[in-house]
Amino acid sequence: QTVFQAAWSEDVDTYQDDDDATDLPVIGRLVRVVSEPRLPQELPICGPQGDSAPEYWIHIGRQQQNNALVINDISISRQHAAIIVRNGQLYLSDNNSASGTFLNWKQLTPGDELLLRDKDLVSFGQIVYEYRTQN
């Protein structure tokens, strides 16, 4: 089950809405910090809340199959990265992407899961967002 949902779609080839995630509360947001008109300004992260909630994986990539969020950009791999909701916290992981996943400008080692904190910068290839907690 996926928990990452683009709230709107300006380009059907770029963003894939996930109807299953609409019933889940927004637990965080990714806010775009680079000038890229093809990308939404804000991406809500929907998922279970609380320490006892089940673990959820949010897959991000260029390929529509198996990704909750599809970003059709040359710097994004087909199966680029994941955000993991675990024990009430969010973690970022790289899926051995070609152009890398970065947290605060440091490249993640594929398979590592690093905790996301409010105002962290998250880069998928050349696309940069700021993570914001839902308060």
C-alpha positions in Angstrom: 0.0 0.0 0.0 1.4 3.4 -0.9 1.2 6.6 1.1 2.7 9.3 -1.2 0.2 11.3 -3.1 0.5 14.2 -5.5 -2.5 16.4 -4.6 -2.9 17.6 -8.2 -1.5 16.8 -11.6 -0.4 19.4 -14.1 1.2 16.8 -16.4 -0.3 13.3 -16.4 3.1 11.9 -17.6 4.9 13.5 -14.7 2.7 12.8 -11.6 0.7 9.8 -10.6 -2.1 10.4 -8.1 -2.7 7.6 -5.7 -6.3 7.2 -4.8 -5.6 4.8 -2.0 -3.6 7.4 -0.1 -6.4 10.0 0.0 -7.9 8.3 3.1 -4.7 8.7 5.0 -3.8 11.8 7.0 -1.1 14.2 5.7 2.0 13.5 8.0 4.5 15.7 6.2 5.2 17.7 3.0 7.9 18.1 0.4 8.1 21.7 -0.8 10.0 22.5 -4.0 12.9 24.8 -3.6 14.2 24.9 -7.2 12.6 26.7 -10.1 11.0 24.0 -12.1 7.5 24.9 -13.4 6.8 21.3 -14.4 6.9 20.1 -10.8 4.3 20.8 -8.2 5.2 23.4 -5.5 4.2 21.1 -2.7 3.8 17.3 -2.3 1.8 16.0 0.7 3.1 12.9 2.3 0.1 10.8 3.4 0.5 7.9 5.8 -0.4 6.3 9.1 0.2 8.3 12.3 1.6 7.2 15.7 4.3 4.9 16.9 2.2 1.8 16.7 1.1 2.4 13.0 2.2 -0.2 10.4 5.3 0.4 8.3 4.6 2.0 4.9 6.9 2.5 1.9 6.5 5.4 -0.5 8.3 4.6 -3.8 9.5 7.4 -6.0 10.8 7.2 -9.6 10.4 7.8 -13.3 8.6 4.5 -14.0 4.8 4.5 -13.4 4.8 0.8 -12.4 5.5 0.3 -8.7 6.0 4.0 -7.8 3.5 6.0 -5.7 5.0 9.2 -7.1 6.2 9.4 -10.7 8.5 12.2 -11.7 9.2 12.2 -15.5 12.6 13.9 -15.4 15.8 12.7 -17.0 17.6 13.0 -13.6 15.2 10.5 -11.9 15.8 6.7 -12.2 12.9 4.4 -12.9 12.9 3.3 -9.3 14.8 6.1 -7.7 14.1 6.3 -3.9 11.7 5.5 -1.1 10.4 7.3 1.9 9.6 4.9 4.7 7.1 5.6 7.5 8.1 3.7 10.6 7.3 4.2 14.2 5.9 7.6 13.6 9.0 8.9 11.8 10.0 9.2 8.1 13.2 7.8 6.6 14.7 8.4 3.2 16.4 5.6 1.2 18.1 5.5 -2.2 17.3 2.6 -4.5 20.7 2.6 -6.2 19.7 5.4 -8.5 21.9 6.6 -11.3 22.0 10.3 -10.2 21.7 9.7 -6.5 19.4 10.7 -3.6 20.8 13.4 -1.3 19.8 14.5 2.2 21.1 18.0 3.0 23.5 17.8 0.1 25.1 14.5 1.3 24.6 11.5 -1.0 22.9 8.5 0.5 24.5 5.1 0.2 21.9 2.8 -1.5 19.9 0.9 1.1 20.7 3.2 4.0 17.7 4.7 5.7 18.2 8.2 7.1 15.8 10.0 9.4 14.0 13.0 7.9 13.9 16.1 10.1 11.9 19.3 9.6 13.5 21.6 7.0 15.9 18.9 5.7 16.7 19.3 2.0 15.9 16.2 -0.1 17.2 15.9 -3.7 16.2 13.2 -6.2 18.8 13.7 -8.9 18.6 17.4 -9.7 15.2 18.0 -8.2 15.3 19.6 -4.7 12.6 19.7 -2.0 12.5 20.8 1.6 10.9 18.3 4.0 8.4 19.9 6.4 6.7 18.0 9.3 3.0 18.3 9.6 2.3 20.5 12.6 
